[in-house]
Structures are given as C-alpha cells and as structure tokens.
Amino acid sequence: MNSPTSNYLQIAGREIHWMDWGSQGGPVVIAWHGLARTCRDMDELAAHFAERGFRVVCPDTIGRGLSQWSPVPDDEYQLSFYARLAVGLCDALALERVHWVGTSMGGAIGLVCAGGQVEPRMKSRIASLVLNDNAPQIADAAVERIRSYAGQPPAFDTVTELEAFFRTVYKPYGWLSDTQWRRLTETSTRRLPDGRVTPHYDPAMVQQFVAHPEDYLLWPHYDAIEVPVLCLRGADSDLVLPATLAEMQRRGPGAAGRLQVIEVPGCGHAPALNVPGHLAPIEAFVRAAGA
C-alpha cells in the first residue's frame, strides 16, 4: 500500500484539505467525516480499503481540520455548499464513479449528492452510499445535544485534558485503543492565541442549525436515490430513531429493495469505523455494489 498523502485544492474559492490513500487505479471510496470532526477519523477505514486495492479520498469539510474557515458562515456552512465542494473535488480528481461512506454529516452530504437534486452531476457518480448513523431525518434531541457541545467548544491548558474531554464526549463511538484516542486528539486540536488548546473546527459551523433549520430534513433527496444504501445504526444511537429506519424501509431505496440496515452493538452516535466488526460489512456492501 502506498503511504497516504496530504493535499490541498481550491474548490469554490476555498482551500480544502484532503487525504489520499491507496492505489490511483483502484475503485474509489470517498470517506467523509462527521459534523465537528476531521478527515483523520477515517484513517482505519481508509487503510482497510487501501490495503485491498481501493483508492480512498478523505476530505476535511470547510471549517474543519486543515480546510479553510468560511468568511460567510451562514451561506457556506450548509449541505448544499458541502455538496458543491464534493462536485469540485470529484471534478478536480477526475472521479467519475465513487462509493460514498459518510459518518453523520458526511452521510447527509452523500445522501444529498446521491439524490441529485442539489448537484445533478453527482447522482451518476455515486455507485453506493453508506450512512454511518445518519438518516433522512435526525432526532431533535440529538441535534440539541450536538449543538450544546459543538457550538461552544471548551479550551484546556493541556492536550491531555482535551483528550479526556474527547474520551467523554465521543464515548458513543465505541471502543478505541489508547493509540487511537491519542491520534483522534492530536489530529483535531488547535492552539488558541492564549496558548490553550481546543477542538480543530470553526465554532460558527454549528450555525447551520440556526440559519438552515431544516437542512437535515432530507426525505425528498432520499426518495430520489437509485443506488444501494447501507445504513449502519449505533445500537444506542439517539440520532437515528427506530421509527425513522422503518420509514426508510417503506420508501425510496427501501421500497425498491436497495436498503440494508445493520445495528452496530456497543456504539451510539456514531460507530468509529475502526474495528473489523464495523469495516467488514462496509467492504462486503461496497464490493456487492460493484462499479
């Protein structure tokens, strides 16, 4: 396997950072992270697929990780702009057919893209869609929980203290090794002017839920999806409710027999995609979907 490379592109007038894993000639997986996270959350998944001949592209969303922060947050921190970034990424890398794996927000971006109503060119590019603890409708209580910690990120004197915070707030991810917790911390930490450390994202990104309160109500996009969909639900998730899964089965890809649902034990929102029990069903699904 080739060593992953760190890269930057200008897309829609913004600098976007992305990691490139695996074989340039292999089938392509786009792995997109969650709301307040970074592309490095996808390291285990990317390594898993890269070792099996795939190319895996993992972007940092605008306002997260090493990507530029938006100067117009109310306009750009929303799913339609994130979908525009996805189009630009695929255009720049000449990616004509991809499998999309998205955690939480990353799943919502893939859902919008696969539906084709916002960015029609993406509909034909997405061969399969994995929603990691995401659905066309998410629970209001979970949104409020996420807003409560994401909108006002804490600051700490030491990285060790920040790691302890991450271990608490991301406990629903399930099991992570000590090494993985350390990497999660170090790849999502920025230092403030006063010397303290805080999570590596723009706090204004949470304004998506204020400026665009219905941004995650995505049933029309879901109904338009014509490719296989795998929904991984953390067994203890407060974001994807059983009633929502039942509705997904009744319409869109579910009604067409193209929806697969797997409950992931020992996790809430959202499975970390870092152990064989998470990765094996995704690989099987992607391989079954083909090119």
Helices and strands as residue ranges (DSSP letters): E 5-11, E 14-22, E 28-32, G 39-42, H 43-50, E 55-59, H 73-76, H 79-93, E 98-103, H 105-115, H 120-123, E 126-132, H 140-150, H 159-169, G 171-173, H 178-186, E 189-191, E 197-199, G 203-207, H 208-211, H 219-223, E 229-234, H 242-250, H 252-255, E 259-264, H 276-289
